[in-house]
Structure formats: C-alpha cells, structure tokens
C-alpha cells in the first residue's frame, strides 16, 4: 500500500492551528471555548479517584497566587 504524500501533523503544528483559530474567534466565542475547557476540567476532577488531592492542590495554588499578588502590591505601593 502506497501512502504517498500522507502527512501527520506534529503536536506543534496542531497547537499552532488551534492558537490561530482561537485568535480569529470573537470575544464571545473565546469565552465559550474557555468555559468549555474549564467545565471539562471540572468533570475530570469530579470523576477522578484522586479528587481530594487535586482539589487540595488547586486550593493551595490559589492561595499561593493570592499571596504573590498581595506581596506584589505591598512592594509596589498598593494596599493588600
């Protein structure tokens, strides 16, 4: 069987195409896409046998982000 010019895209090519489609989307379409990804992630977490670990990890990352923002504001003259 001759496959000739059959080409399978690399992961980088697929990512570049998806990024281009996202950039071309309207703001509303972008928000729908982001919400869809977040909803899919929530479903995966809810069904995961390691749900407690994932939720604890997520909460810790949010806490670290809040701390980093507060420290940034203190360093640059804002009030936390």
Secondary structure, DSSP 8 states (H G I E B T S, - for coil): ---TT-----HHHHHHHHHHHHHHS-HHHHHHHHHHHHHHHHHHHHH-TTHHHHHHHHHHHHHHHHHHHHHHHHHTT---
